[in-house]
Every structure is written in structure tokens, then in C-alpha cells.
Amino acid sequence: MEGMARTRNTGQERDPLPIPREIKVLIAAAFVIAIGFGIIAPVLPQYAQSFNASATAVSAVVSAFGLTRLLFAPFSGRITSRFGETPAYMAGVLIVSLSMFLIAFSQEYWQLLFFRALGGIGSTLFTVSAMAFLARKAPPSIRGRVSGAYASAFLIGNIAGPVVGSVLAVFGYRVPFLIYGTALVVAAGLVFFLLRDSRLADRGKPDTRPDMRLAEAWERPAFRAALTSFFANGWATFGVRNSLTPLLAATAFTGTGFWLDGPQIAGAALSLFAVGNIAAVTFSSRLSDVHGRKPLIIIGLLVAAAGTAVIGWMDNPWLFLALCVVAGSGTGTLNAPQQAAVADIVGQERKAGPVMSTAQMASDLGAISGPLIAGLVVDTAGFGWAFLLTGGILAVGAISWAFAPETNLPVAPGGPRTGALPKVSPPERPAAPPDAG
């Protein structure tokens, strides 16, 4: 039975289920992809400038990737549902790989812009298909732990990648893109060969599961709350953190006499955010399987909101760096539970493509609009108000979840949740013998 595990003598606890092998393959591929993405992150703006691009044109190269992710997310959901998660995943990874090789050999700025936008199409395809794959393959009792392991692979790769990218930059701007393209081919190869048995099994038994219609998901308050928190997290974590936090550090702490200068503090801030994130996701993912998704999502959003709202007013670098850890731990606390909550809503009996693509769109929309709106606030009112606004967006996400129901429900009223005890159906009673005479 789905979610069944080895139970101890008490009947109330169980040994934890291992993460299935096919999910471990996807986690390993995610790590390879994340390292590659981190390799090109510090190099891409400088590479764009080498084409005599203005600051606006450089920003356009960065934004084009996110914009195409947002626009093509609905198509990614449909493709995933029609052709299956694994083929869609490999196609997406290979599209991004192709875009990296083309970027490496770009001769003009417009080529760089176009090929970077092409990478966004592949990125949303493999992201949505991976989310759908995890929703289908992860045992219900460890959905949170699986989401946490997948997120941690990306986080660790994103930490290691920029270090490698900075070293490789001495060989020229094109080399990191060639390496990333090659790493993506390796990731696609891992999925193709190591998931061969799973892919053939899926091919032998056509996926007849019905799609969960987006309208049906929208009727559920928990899904609407999840879209709000995905948007808020995209705004704060993938948008403002990457764009304004380094700028704040470089502006506020340059020439202060601190043992790290402004740009160095910017790098330390991003690293400490990631450290807090990884530390939190390790425990929150497991706790959400046992105690529910909702409490951890709300706690994570509130902690991230508190850390983010005041960070822009800091003039002490130690407090600034400490708040980066706080904000990162809040984000890490909510990430895996909110991902698992969407998987709870879909379940394993439905195709998840349209629902997962909508959640991804909410995050991308926040990541695109957050830096633009917060940047305008910085120009007109200063960093403090921009980060206060961002903290408010995260608080709105917490409020939306406060009125939403729990998605990881107890297996019986007042009983343990699926993360603590698998659901076991009672045996059927034998039919009563007919009356004699």
C-alpha cells in the first residue's frame, strides 16, 4: 500500500521510509544543474558588458530568462501532462544546455539576449516536470523530506557554483558557459540512463491519471494560500535578495573600516543567507511530515518577514549579516513545506502539470516584479522602505496561510498524520452466516 512503512511494536511510530532511488537520481541532477547555474551567475553581467551593452541592456539579459520562464510555464505544464515528467525533464535540460553553447559562441548582443531567453523556456520545462515527478513518486509520508532534499541540492550547488565560476572567469567569459552546457548534458544523461527502468515501466503502462484542473485546485483555500506564499518567496528570495541585498551592502558598508569592504560584505551576505536556508530546510522538511505543513510555512514567512523588514535600516555590518542569517532561516523553514503542500493538494492520483506550472508562475512573477518595484522604492525613498515593503509582502503570505486549512491531514480525527503513521485500512468483516431455517 502507498506510504506503507515498517512499524515498531507500539504501532504508533515507524522507521522512516528511504527516499526512492529514482528521486535520488533527480536530486543528483539538480545538484549538477545548480552548480552550473552558479558558475555562470557572476560571469553573465560582465559577458553582456563585453558587447558594449548599457546597464539597462545588461539587466535585460538577466530579466529575459525570468520572463520566458513566466510566459512558457503554462505550456510546460501541458507538455508534462501529455508526454510525461521524465521526457519533459530531459528535453528542458537539453534546451538549456543548447542555449549555453549558443551563448558561448554569440557574436552580437542580440544573439546573447535571444539565446538567454531560450534558456528560460528549457528551465521552466524541467522545473515544472521535476515538481510533478516529485509529487507523483514521493511517498506521501515523506513528501516534506523529499522536497527538502531536492531544495538542499539546489542550494548547495548555488553556493559552490559562484566560487567555481569566479575561478573559471580568468579563462575568459565564454568558458563557464561551455562548462555549464556540458554539465547539463551530464545531468540529462544521468536521468536518461539511471531512470531507464522507471521510464520503460511508465511507457509500458500508459499514464491514465486525469489532470487536476486548475479551477479545481483554485477552489481550495490552501492552494490560493500557496500561490500567495510562492509569490512572496519569489519576490523576496529570488528577486530582492539577489538584486538589492548586494547593492545595499556595497552602498552602506563601503569605507566604514569594517574588516570586510562593501562588495565583500555583499558576498558574505548571500552566503550567510544560504547557510541559514540550508540549516532550516533540514529540520523543517521532516517536521512538516509529522506535524503538518501550515505551522512551518507560517513560522517561516513570519521569520523571513521580520528579518527582511528591518535589514534595510541597518548601519551596523554585524547586525546586517546576522539578519541575513535570520531571513535565510525563515525562507528555509517555509520552502519544503509549501512545496509539499501543493503535492498534498494534487496527490498521486492526478497529473500535476497545470497546478505545478501555476505555482511556478507565481514564484517567477514575484521574482520579476519584486526587484522592479522595490528598486523604484529605493530610488524614491531609500533601501529601508524597500526592504520594509518586502517584509510586508512576506507577512501577507503568512496571513493568507493563517486562514487556510492544513494539507497534511491526520489519518483519523485526532490521530497522527501520514508522516507519523501510514494509513492502514481495517480488515473487512466476514459476512454473517444466513439464519438457519
N, C-alpha and C positions, 0 to 999 in steps of 0.2 A: 504494500500500500504506500501511496505517495507520502513522504515525510516520515515513514516508519524508521525507528532507531532502536538500538539495543537499550533496553530498560534495566535499571537496577532493581534491587529487591523491594525498595519502597514503593515502586510503581508510580512515584511522583517525579523522579528525576531520570535523566538519561545521559548516556555518554554522547558527546557531541558528534553529529554526523561529519564525516570528512567532506571537504569541498570536492565535487566531482572532477575527474581528470579533464574532461573537455572544457570545464570552466577555468581550470588552471592554465590550460593552453591559451585561452583568451586573455587571462591576466598576464601571462608572459609576453604575449604580443603587445598588450597595452604598455608594458614597461619599455619595450623596444621602441614603440611609436613615440612615447613621451620623451625618451632621451633624444630622439631625433628632432622632435619639435623644439626641445630646449636648446639644441645645438644651433638652430637657425635663428632663434629669438633675438639674441644680441647682435646678430650679423645683418639681419634683413634691413633695418633702417639705414645702416651705413652703406649697404649694397645699393639701395634705392638712391641714396645721395650721390653715388658714383656715376649715375646717369644725369647729373646736374639737375636733380629734382628739387623743387622747393620743399619747405616744411609741410605745406598742405599736401603736396603730391606724395611725400613720404608717408604721411598719415593715411592717404587714400589707399596705398598698397596694403597697409595693416587692416584698414576697415573693409577692403574688398573681400577678404577672406571671410570675415564675420557676416557680411551682407549676403553673400551667396549661400552660406550655411543657413541663414534665416529663410531666404526665399525658396530654397530647394528642400527644406525639411519635410513639407507635406508629400512631395514626390518620393522622398526616401522612405517614408512610412508605407506608401503604396507599393513600392518596389520590394520592400522587405516582406510584406504580407503576401505578395504574389509569387516571388521566386524563392523565398526562404531566407533565414538570417545569415547562414554561412556564405552562400554565393554573393549576397548583397554586401557582406562584410569584406570579402576578398576583393570584390570589384571596387569598393570605396577606397580601400588601402592602395590598390594599384593605380587608381586615378590620381591620388595624392602623390604617389611615387613618380608617375609620369610628369606631373606638374613640377616636381622638384628638379628633375633632369632638364626640363624645358626652361625653368628659371635659371639654372646654372649656365645655360648657353644663350640666354637672352642678349640681344644686341641693342635694343632700344627700350626706353621706359615703358611704352605702351605694351610691349611684349611681357615685361615683368608684371605689370598690372593685370593683364589678361590671364596669365598663367597662375598667378597667385589666387585670382578669383576662381579659376578652375579647381584649384586645390580645395577650396571651400565646399564645392559640390561633393567631392570624394569624402571629405571629412564628415559632413553631416550624414552621408550614406553609411559609413562604417560606425559612426557613433550611435545612430538610431538602431541599426541592426544589432549592435552589441548589447544595447539596453534590452531589446526584445529577446535576444538569445538568453541573457541572464534571467529575465522574467520567466522564460519557459523552462530552462534547465535547472535553475537553483531550487533545491528542496525548500518548501515553504518554511520549515523550522529554522533555516539558516540564511534566509534572504538578506537579512541585515549584514551578516558576516561576509557573505559573498560580495555585496555592494561595497563594503568597507575594504575588502582585499583588492577589488578592482580599482577603487579610488586611490588606494595607497600606492598601487603600481604606477599610476599616472603621476602622483605627487613626487614620489622618489625619483622617477625619471626626469621630471621637470626640474628638480633640484640639481641632479647630476648633469643634465644636458647643457645648461649655460656655461658651466665650468669647462666642459669639453669644447664647446663652441668658441669660447674666448681663446683657448689654446690653438684651435684649428684656424682661427682668423689670420694668423701670421702666414698661412699658406695661400692667402687670397680669399676674396669673398665668395668665389664660386665653389670652392672645395666643400664647405659644410653642406651645401645643397646636394652635391653629389653623394656625400656620405649619408645624408638623411634619405635620399631616394633609394639608396642601396639597403638601408636599414628597413625601409618599408617593404621592399621586395622580400627581405628575410622574414618579416612579420607575416606577410601573406603566405610565404612558404611554410612557416610553422603551422598556420591554420589549415592549409591545404593538406599537408601530409599527416599531421598529428590528429586531425579530426576526420580523417578519411573514413574510418569505420562508422562514425556518427553520421557523416554526410550520406554514405551509401545506405545506412539504415533509414534515414529520413526519406531518401529517394525511393526506397523500396516500399515505404508506407507513406503515401501522399498525405500532406498536412490538410486534413479536412476540418480543422478547427474554424469556427466562424470568427470574423473580425469583431472586436468590441467597437461598436460605433462610437464616434467621438461625442455624439449627442447623448448617448447613454452614460458615458463617463462624466460629461459635464453636469449631469443631473445629480451627481454625488458631491456633497459639500467637501469631502476630503480631497477630491481631485481639483476642485476650484482652489482650495487652500494650497495644494501642492503647486499649482501654477503660479500662485502669488509668491510662494517661497522660492520657487525656481527663478522667477523674475528678479526678486530681491537679491538672491545669491549671485545671479549673473551680473546685476548692476554693481554690487559691492566687491565681489571676489574676482570676477573675470574682467570687469571694466575698470572701476575706480582704483582698485588695488594696483593693477598693472600700469595705469596711466598717471594717476595723480599722486599716489604714495611716493614713488621715486622722485617726482618733481617737488613735492613738499620737502622731502629730506634734503635734496640738493639746494633748495632755496633757503630753508630755515636754518640749516646747520653748517653751511659753508663759512669758514673763517671764524668759528666760535672757539677754537682752541681745544675742542674735544679730540681725543686720540684718534678718532676716525673723522675724515673730512666728509662733506656733504654727499658726494657720489658714493663713497664707501658706505656711509650710513644707509643710503638708498638700497644698496645691495644687501646689507645686513638686515634691513627691514623686511625685504621679500623673503630672505632665507629664514628669519625667525617666524614669520607668518606661516611658512611651510612647516616648520618644526612643530609649532602649536597645532597645526592642522593634522599632521600625521599622528601626533601623540593622542589627540582627541578621537580621531576616527577609529583607532584601535579598540577603544573600550565602548564607544557609543554604538558601533555596529553590532556588537554582541549583546549589549544591554537592550537594544531595541527588539531583538528576537525574543527576549524573555519578559520585558516589562512594557513593551509597546513602543510604537514609533512616535506618537504625538508628544509625550513629555520631553523626549530628547530633541525633537525638532524645535519646540517652543523654547527650551533652555538654550539651545544653540543659537537661535535667532536673537534672543534677548542678550546673550553674552556678546555676540558679534556686534549687535546694535550699540551696546554700552561702550565697547572698546573702540568702535569706529566713530561714534558721535563726538568724542572728545579729543580724538587724536590730532585733529587739525588745529587745536588751540595750544598744543604743547610747545614749549620753548626749551624744555629740558630733554636732551637726547636719550638719557636713560629711561625716562618715562615714555618717550616716544617708542623706543624699542620694546619696552615692556607691554605697551598697548598693542603693538603688532602681534605679540605672542597671544594676548587675550583674544584679539579679533580672529586670529588663526584658529585658536582652540574652539571658539564658537562656531566657526564655519565647519571645522572638522566634526563637531558634535552633531550638526544637522545634516551633513551631506549624505551619508549612507542611509540613515533612517528615511529621509524624504525620497530617495531613490527606491528603497524597499517598499515604501508606502504606495507608490504608483504601481509597482509589481503586485502588491496585495490587491489593489483595485482590479487589475486586469485578470490576475490568476493565471494558472497554467492551461486552462481550458479554452482560452481565447487567443487570437492573434493580436499582438501588442503594437504593431507598426504605427497605426494612426495615433494612438494615445501617446506612445513614446515620442513620436516626432513633434507632437504638440507641446509636450513638456520641454523638449529640447529647444523649440522655438521660443518659449517663454524665457529660458535662460539666455539664449542668444539676443533676444530683444533687449533684455536688461543690460547685457554686456555691450551692446551698441549704443543704446540711449544714455546709459549711465555716465560714461566719460564726456559725452557731448553736453548734457545738461549740467552735470557737476562742473565741467570746465567753464561754462558760461557763468556759473555762480562764483567760481574762483576769480574770474576777470572782473566781476562787478562788486563782489562783497568779500572775497578772500577765502583762503583754504578752510578756515574754521567753519563757516556756514555750509560749504560744500560737503564736508565730512559729516556735519550735523544732519544735513538733508539725507545723506546716505544711511546714517544710523536710523533715521526716521523711516526710510523705506524698509529696512530690515525689521523694525518694530511693527510695521503694518503686516508683514508676513507672519509675525508671531500672533498678532491679534486675529488674523484670518484662521489660523490653526486652533486658537482657543475656542472657536465656535464650530469646529469640525469634529466629526467622530473619529475614534481610533480605527485604524485599518487592520492591525494585528489583533484580532479579537480572541477572547478566551474560547477554548474548545467547548466549554459548558459554562452556564451562568455561575460566576464566582470562582471558576476553575482556572487552571494555568493556561497560558497562551501556547500557540503552536511551537514557539521557541523553547518552551519548557517541557512540553509533553505532546507527542504526536496524537492525533485524533484516532481513536480505535472504535470502530462500530461495535455495538453489543451483538452477541450471537443471536441468531434467530431462534425463537422458541419453537419446539416441535409442535406440530398440530395436535390438538386434543383428539383422543380416540372417539369414534362415534358411540353414542349411547347404545347399550345392548338392549335388544328387544324393541 
